[in-house]
Amino acid sequence: MTDQTVLKLNGLSKRFGPVVANDDVSLTLGRGEVLALLGENGAGKTTLMNMLFGHYLPDAGTVEVADPGGTLHPLPLGHPQAALAAGVGMVHQHFALAENINALDNITLGSEPLLSLRRDRRAAERKIKDIMARSGLTAPQDVPVGRLSVGERQRVEILKALYRDARILVLDEPTAVLTPQEADTLFANIKTMTAEGLSVIFISHKLREVLAFSDRIAVLRHGRKVGEMATSEADEGTIARLMVGADTPKVAREAATPGAPVLTLQNVSVAGRSKRDTLQGVTLTVHAHEILGIAGISGNGQSGLANLISGLAVPTAGMIRVDETEIARPSAATMVAAGIGRIPEDRHHEGIVGAMSVAENMVIERLGDPDIQSRGLLRRDAIQANAEGLAQAYDVRGPGVGAAARLLSGGNIQKLILARVFERAPRLILANQPTRGLDMGAAAEVGRRLLEARGRGAGVVLISEDLDEILGLADRIMVIRDGALVEAGTMDRAKIGLMMAGEPA
């Protein structure tokens, strides 16, 4: 890292109606520096970076970016192409990829001259291979992106930014879908690139990686910058107090005695479109008062398992039983009726109907409930009162329960889904990446509620690529690899990581 400043944010402010997303925020970034940007969900981190990248036009403030020679110039605001031309690349937490074309075309899309009649595909392939070799990121280049795993799609996003010769790289939750070993490799290679002059801002809720891999930390709370420090001077307690104004509550998991089986899968197979949604002879049992953790690298069948339990995938072989009832024809409706609550992996596309209000999304699985409808007509007052109570209980922040759900931040959409699931008190909870993108306080609250559900007698299937989360919550761990499940038989982080990678523990 050098003392040369490559980026200055000067007094940026942004409002969305009555909501203040950012209030007079200033930041600097040095050449070769890794700056971690932290804050609770809704603190304004992504909004701030979207103003830098030109997606949002600030209400006040300016941005300056250094040219290759090191001279700072004002950046035209509200124009992503200007940010790209200035060497700013951004990798969003939620993907912005064309799913019907392959990874190579996604990476190069928009980087060719507008009037070019052809492109040098071999040159593009060579450049991408070079970037992959330097970054440690790999993804199939000739497969439609829609068939790639979530982790592979995230890598394509990062490769796309690096392909455009970004000198400043913004990463929004870059390791959310990576194994610990993959995350360590990613940051090790980022360190290599920062030594060559790349500057990085990364948003993360994983304090372990923040403390291990950043040079400096900036913290936002309620849209304002409340602290900034060298990472060498920081610890988890200091960061937590800046983020939430208090120490993060610790989730205590006490031993529990498993009860009767609430979900049984026996030799179940699912023929998916790709490896990520295919299962091969899966057998598992989840008991009441038990959290079963499913660990694995993204794309190894987690989607197939989640879809099967949710009723979104029909098995080609095997048997499914909930409590003592065999589910002969699984569907989303039958599984909900059987007492299964679902926290989906993709909160935007599978968790909500974006055009419907927050209040409507909170009751979308209870439309037959007489408290919600009478004689086929929705009881709007009851829906409104229900939403206001849940929004307060689960700290769902945003423009109000009458606003479209798509206007919420990713973390607040997740809180909406959690409220909808937990308040139904289901027999079995499928928690698929339940804390992805959540801050420390919100993640601790999810853990507390899962343990609370376990305590009242529910079974929980916790699918996560965050081993720390699984080790902290699960009573038993199985590893999924190539669509097959195997008992881990250990609570050792390193050994499970090796099993996830297909190596003997």
C-alpha positions in Angstrom: 0.0 0.0 0.0 1.2 3.5 -0.8 0.2 7.0 0.4 -1.2 7.8 -3.0 -5.0 8.5 -2.9 -6.9 7.0 -5.8 -10.4 7.7 -4.6 -12.2 10.4 -2.6 -15.8 10.5 -1.6 -16.7 14.0 -0.4 -19.9 14.5 1.7 -22.1 12.1 -0.2 -25.8 12.2 0.9 -28.8 10.3 -0.5 -32.5 10.3 0.5 -35.3 8.0 -0.7 -38.4 10.0 0.3 -38.3 10.3 4.1 -35.6 7.6 4.4 -32.0 9.0 4.8 -29.8 6.3 3.2 -26.5 8.3 3.5 -25.8 11.5 5.3 -22.6 13.5 4.5 -20.3 10.5 4.1 -16.7 11.0 3.2 -14.1 8.3 2.5 -10.6 8.0 0.9 -8.9 5.0 -0.6 -5.2 4.5 -1.2 -3.4 2.8 -4.0 -3.0 -0.9 -3.2 -5.2 -0.6 -0.1 -8.0 -3.0 1.0 -10.7 -1.0 2.8 -13.5 -2.9 4.6 -16.8 -1.1 4.7 -19.0 -2.3 7.6 -22.4 -1.6 9.0 -25.8 -3.1 9.9 -28.3 -4.0 7.2 -29.8 -0.7 6.0 -26.8 1.3 7.3 -26.2 2.6 3.7 -23.1 0.7 2.6 -24.5 -0.5 -0.8 -26.2 2.8 -1.4 -22.9 4.6 -0.9 -21.1 2.2 -3.4 -24.0 2.6 -5.9 -23.4 6.3 -5.9 -19.7 5.7 -6.5 -20.5 3.4 -9.4 -23.2 5.8 -10.9 -26.3 3.7 -10.2 -27.6 6.4 -7.9 -27.3 10.2 -8.3 -26.4 11.7 -4.9 -28.4 14.6 -3.5 -25.2 16.2 -2.3 -21.4 15.6 -2.5 -18.7 14.8 -5.1 -16.4 11.9 -6.1 -12.8 12.1 -7.3 -10.9 9.3 -8.9 -7.2 9.2 -9.8 -6.1 8.6 -13.4 -3.3 6.1 -14.0 -0.7 8.8 -13.3 -2.2 9.5 -9.9 -3.9 12.8 -10.6 -7.4 13.1 -9.0 -10.3 14.2 -11.3 -14.0 14.8 -10.6 -16.1 11.8 -11.6 -19.4 12.5 -13.4 -22.1 11.3 -11.1 -25.0 9.1 -12.1 -23.2 7.5 -15.1 -21.9 3.9 -14.7 -20.0 4.2 -18.0 -18.0 7.1 -16.6 -17.1 5.0 -13.5 -16.0 2.1 -15.7 -13.9 4.4 -17.9 -12.3 5.8 -14.7 -11.3 2.3 -13.7 -14.0 1.6 -11.1 -15.4 -1.9 -11.1 -18.2 -3.2 -8.9 -19.3 -6.7 -8.1 -22.8 -6.7 -6.7 -24.1 -9.1 -3.9 -27.0 -10.0 -6.2 -25.9 -10.9 -9.7 -26.3 -8.8 -12.8 -25.7 -11.5 -15.4 -27.4 -12.6 -18.6 -28.4 -16.2 -17.7 -29.0 -17.4 -21.3 -25.5 -16.8 -22.5 -22.2 -18.4 -21.3 -19.7 -17.1 -18.9 -17.2 -15.9 -21.5 -19.8 -13.8 -23.3 -21.0 -12.4 -19.9 -17.5 -11.4 -19.0 -16.8 -9.6 -22.3 -20.3 -8.2 -22.8 -20.2 -4.5 -23.2 -16.4 -4.2 -23.3 -16.2 -4.3 -27.1 -16.3 -1.1 -29.1 -19.8 -0.1 -30.0 -19.3 -0.2 -33.8 -17.1 -3.3 -33.8 -18.2 -6.0 -36.3 -16.2 -8.8 -34.8 -14.1 -9.5 -31.7 -11.0 -11.5 -31.1 -12.5 -14.4 -29.1 -9.1 -16.1 -28.6 -7.6 -12.9 -27.2 -10.5 -12.6 -24.8 -10.0 -16.3 -23.7 -6.3 -15.7 -23.1 -7.0 -12.6 -21.0 -9.6 -14.4 -18.9 -7.3 -17.4 -18.4 -4.5 -15.0 -17.3 -6.9 -13.3 -14.8 -8.1 -16.6 -13.5 -4.5 -17.7 -13.0 -3.7 -14.5 -11.0 -6.9 -14.3 -9.0 -7.5 -18.0 -8.3 -11.1 -17.7 -9.5 -12.4 -20.3 -11.9 -15.7 -20.8 -13.6 -16.8 -22.8 -16.7 -16.6 -20.5 -19.7 -18.8 -22.4 -22.2 -21.8 -23.1 -20.0 -24.9 -20.8 -19.9 -24.7 -18.8 -16.7 -28.2 -19.9 -15.7 -26.9 -23.4 -15.3 -23.9 -22.4 -13.1 -24.0 -22.7 -9.3 -24.4 -19.5 -7.2 -20.7 -19.6 -6.3 -19.7 -19.9 -10.0 -21.9 -17.0 -10.9 -20.3 -14.9 -8.2 -16.9 -15.7 -9.6 -18.0 -14.7 -13.1 -19.1 -11.3 -11.7 -15.6 -10.8 -10.2 -13.9 -11.9 -13.4 -16.1 -9.5 -15.4 -14.9 -6.6 -13.3 -11.2 -7.6 -13.5 -11.5 -8.2 -17.3 -12.3 -4.5 -17.7 -9.0 -3.5 -16.1 -10.5 -2.1 -12.9 -8.0 -0.2 -10.8 -10.6 0.2 -8.0 -12.7 -2.8 -7.2 -15.8 -2.8 -5.1 -16.9 -6.2 -3.7 -20.3 -6.5 -2.0 -20.2 -9.6 0.2 -17.6 -11.4 -2.1 -17.2 -14.5 0.0 -20.9 -15.2 0.8 -20.9 -18.4 -1.3 -17.3 -19.5 -0.9 -15.8 -22.2 1.4 -13.3 -21.0 4.0 -10.5 -22.3 1.9 -11.8 -20.6 -1.2 -12.3 -17.3 0.7 -8.7 -17.5 2.0 -7.5 -18.1 -1.6 -9.5 -15.2 -3.0 -8.1 -12.8 -0.5 -4.6 -14.1 -0.9 -4.8 -13.4 -4.6 -6.4 -10.0 -4.0 -3.4 -9.2 -1.8 -1.2 -10.2 -4.7 -3.1 -7.9 -7.0 -3.1 -5.0 -4.5 0.7 -5.3 -4.4 0.5 -4.5 -8.1 -1.6 -1.4 -7.5 -5.2 -2.7 -7.3 -7.3 -0.9 -4.7 -10.3 -2.7 -3.1 -13.3 -1.8 -1.1 -15.2 -4.8 0.2 -18.5 -4.9 2.1 -18.7 -7.9 4.5 -20.3 -9.1 7.6 -17.7 -11.7 8.4 -15.4 -10.1 10.9 -12.8 -12.9 10.7 -12.0 -12.1 7.1 -12.3 -8.4 7.7 -9.7 -8.6 10.5 -7.5 -11.0 8.5 -7.4 -9.4 5.1 -8.2 -5.6 5.2 -5.8 -2.7 5.9 -8.4 -0.3 7.1 -12.0 -0.3 8.3 -14.8 2.2 8.0 -18.1 1.8 9.8 -21.5 3.2 8.8 -24.5 3.4 11.2 -27.9 4.8 10.1 -26.3 6.3 7.0 -23.5 8.2 8.7 -19.8 7.3 9.1 -19.3 6.6 12.8 -15.8 5.3 12.8 -12.6 4.6 10.9 -9.5 2.8 12.0 -6.5 0.8 10.9 -7.3 -2.9 11.0 -4.3 -3.5 13.2 -6.0 -1.4 15.9 -9.4 -3.1 15.7 -11.0 -6.1 17.3 -14.5 -7.7 17.1 -15.8 -5.9 20.2 -14.8 -2.5 18.9 -16.3 -3.1 15.5 -19.5 -4.5 16.9 -20.0 -1.5 19.2 -19.5 0.9 16.3 -21.9 -1.0 14.1 -24.8 -1.5 16.5 -24.0 0.8 19.4 -23.5 -2.2 21.7 -21.8 -5.6 21.9 -23.2 -8.3 19.6 -25.2 -10.8 21.6 -23.7 -14.3 21.7 -25.8 -17.2 20.6 -25.6 -20.0 23.2 -26.5 -23.5 22.0 -27.3 -25.9 24.7 -27.4 -29.7 24.3 -30.8 -31.1 23.3 -32.2 -34.6 23.1 -33.5 -35.4 19.6 -37.2 -36.5 19.4 -39.2 -38.3 16.8 -38.3 -38.0 13.1 -40.0 -35.0 11.4 -38.4 -35.5 8.0 -37.2 -38.8 6.4 -35.6 -39.1 3.0 -34.8 -42.6 1.9 -32.7 -43.3 -1.2 -34.1 -40.2 -2.9 -32.8 -39.1 -6.3 -33.6 -36.0 -8.3 -32.7 -35.5 -12.0 -31.8 -31.9 -12.2 -30.7 -29.7 -15.1 -27.2 -29.5 -13.7 -25.0 -30.7 -10.8 -26.3 -28.1 -8.4 -29.9 -29.4 -8.5 -29.2 -33.1 -8.9 -29.3 -35.7 -6.0 -28.1 -39.2 -6.0 -29.6 -41.7 -3.5 -29.8 -39.3 -0.6 -30.8 -40.7 2.8 -31.3 -38.5 5.8 -33.4 -38.2 8.9 -34.1 -34.9 10.8 -35.6 -35.2 14.3 -37.6 -32.9 16.4 -35.3 -30.8 18.7 -32.5 -31.1 16.2 -30.6 -28.9 13.8 -29.0 -30.8 10.9 -26.3 -28.8 9.2 -25.6 -29.5 5.5 -22.1 -28.3 4.6 -20.8 -28.1 1.0 -19.2 -26.1 -1.7 -21.9 -24.2 -3.7 -23.2 -26.2 -6.7 -22.9 -29.7 -5.2 -26.6 -30.4 -4.9 -27.8 -28.0 -2.2 -30.3 -26.5 -4.6 -31.7 -30.0 -5.4 -32.0 -30.9 -1.7 -33.7 -27.6 -0.9 -36.1 -27.9 -3.9 -36.9 -31.4 -2.9 -37.8 -30.5 0.7 -39.7 -27.4 -0.5 -41.8 -29.5 -2.9 -40.3 -27.7 -6.0 -38.6 -30.8 -7.3 -40.2 -34.2 -7.9 -38.0 -37.2 -7.0 -37.2 -39.8 -9.6 -36.7 -42.5 -6.9 -37.0 -42.9 -3.2 -39.4 -42.0 -0.4 -40.2 -38.8 1.5 -42.0 -38.8 4.8 -43.0 -35.9 7.0 -43.7 -37.0 10.6 -45.5 -40.4 9.9 -47.0 -39.4 6.6 -45.5 -40.4 3.3 -45.6 -37.6 0.7 -46.5 -39.4 -2.5 -46.9 -36.3 -4.7 -44.7 -33.5 -3.3 -45.5 -29.9 -4.3 -45.0 -26.5 -2.7 -48.6 -26.5 -1.4 -48.4 -30.0 0.1 -45.2 -29.4 1.8 -46.5 -26.1 3.3 -49.6 -27.9 4.4 -47.4 -30.7 6.0 -45.8 -28.1 8.2 -42.6 -27.2 6.4 -41.4 -23.6 6.4 -38.9 -22.4 3.8 -36.1 -19.8 3.9 -34.9 -19.9 0.3 -31.4 -19.3 -0.9 -32.4 -16.6 -3.5 -34.4 -14.2 -1.4 -35.2 -11.9 -4.4 -36.5 -14.4 -6.9 -37.8 -17.1 -4.6 -38.6 -15.4 -1.3 -40.8 -12.5 -2.3 -43.1 -11.2 -5.0 -41.3 -7.9 -5.5 -44.3 -5.9 -6.8 -46.5 -6.9 -3.9 -46.3 -4.9 -0.6 -44.3 -5.9 2.4 -47.6 -6.6 4.2 -48.9 -8.9 1.5 -45.6 -10.8 1.3 -45.8 -11.5 5.0 -49.1 -13.4 4.6 -48.6 -14.9 1.1 -48.4 -18.5 2.5 -51.5 -18.0 4.8 -54.1 -16.8 2.3 -56.5 -19.5 3.4 -56.3 -18.4 7.1 -59.6 -17.0 8.3 -57.6 -14.3 10.1 -56.4 -13.1 6.7 -59.4 -13.6 4.5 -63.2 -14.0 4.8 -65.4 -15.4 2.1 -62.6 -15.1 -0.4 -61.9 -11.4 0.4 -58.7 -10.3 2.0 -58.9 -8.6 5.3 -56.7 -5.6 4.7 -56.8 -4.2 8.2 -55.7 -7.6 9.6 -52.9 -7.9 7.0 -51.7 -4.3 7.8 -51.8 -5.0 11.6 -50.0 -8.3 11.2 -47.2 -6.7 9.1 -46.7 -3.8 11.5 -46.3 -6.1 14.4 -43.9 -8.4 12.5 -41.9 -5.5 11.1 -41.3 -4.2 14.7 -40.6 -7.7 16.1 -38.1 -8.6 13.4 -36.7 -5.1 12.8 -37.7 -4.9 9.1 -36.6 -1.4 8.1 -37.7 0.4 4.9 -40.2 2.8 3.5 -43.2 1.1 5.3 -45.2 -2.1 5.1 -47.3 -0.7 2.4 -44.4 -0.3 0.0 -43.3 -2.8 -2.6 -41.1 -5.5 -1.1 -38.5 -5.0 -3.9 -37.7 -1.6 -2.4 -36.2 -3.2 0.7 -32.5 -3.9 1.1 -31.4 -7.5 0.8 -31.0 -7.9 4.5 -34.4 -6.5 5.2 -36.0 -8.8 2.6 -34.4 -11.7 4.5 -35.9 -10.4 7.8 -39.3 -10.3 6.1 -39.0 -13.9 5.1 -37.8 -14.9 8.5 -40.8 -13.2 10.1 -43.2 -15.1 7.7 -41.6 -18.5 8.4 -41.0 -18.4 12.1 -44.4 -16.9 13.0 -46.1 -20.0 11.5 -44.3 -22.3 14.0 -43.6 -25.0 11.3 -42.7 -28.6 12.2 -39.6 -28.4 10.0 -37.7 -25.4 8.9 -35.6 -25.4 5.8 -33.0 -22.7 6.3 -31.0 -22.3 3.1 -28.2 -19.8 3.6 -30.4 -17.9 6.2 -27.7 -15.4 7.2 -26.1 -14.7 3.9 -25.7 -10.9 3.6 -26.9 -10.2 7.2 -24.9 -8.1 9.7 -23.7 -9.6 13.0 -26.7 -8.6 15.0 -29.2 -9.9 12.5 -27.3 -13.1 12.0 -27.2 -13.7 15.8 -31.0 -13.1 15.8 -31.5 -15.7 13.1 -29.4 -18.2 15.1 -31.4 -17.4 18.2 -34.7 -18.0 16.5 -33.5 -21.3 14.9 -32.4 -22.5 18.3 -35.8 -21.3 19.8 -37.6 -23.3 17.1 -35.5 -26.3 17.9 -36.3 -25.9 21.6 -40.1 -25.9 20.9 -39.8 -29.2 19.0 -39.1 -28.2 15.4 -36.5 -29.9 13.2 -34.2 -27.7 11.2 -32.3 -28.4 8.0 -29.6 -25.7 7.9 -27.9 -25.5 4.5 -25.0 -23.1 4.6 -21.6 -22.5 3.0 -20.5 -20.7 6.2 -18.9 -23.3 8.3 -18.7 -21.1 11.3 -22.5 -20.8 11.2 -23.0 -24.5 10.9 -20.5 -25.3 13.7 -22.2 -22.8 15.9 -25.7 -24.0 15.4 -25.8 -27.6 14.2 -26.3 -30.7 16.4 -25.1 -32.9 13.6 -23.4 -32.2 10.3 -23.6 -33.9 6.9 -21.4 -32.9 3.9 -22.9 -32.8 0.4 -20.7 -33.5 -2.5 -21.7 -34.2 -6.1 -25.3 -34.7 -5.1 -24.6 -37.3 -2.4 -24.6 -36.9 1.4 -22.2 -38.3 4.0 -22.1 -38.0 7.8 -19.3 -35.7 8.8 -18.8 -37.4 12.2 -16.8 -34.4 13.4 -17.1 -30.8 14.4 -13.6 -29.9 13.2 -13.6 -26.9 10.8 -10.6 -27.9 8.8 -11.6 -31.5 8.4 -15.1 -30.6 7.2 -13.6 -28.1 4.8 -11.5 -30.9 3.3 -14.5 -33.2 3.0 -16.3 -30.3 1.2 -13.5 -30.2 -1.3 -13.7 -34.0 -1.8 -10.5 -34.8 0.0 -10.2 -37.3 2.8 -10.5 -35.6 6.2 
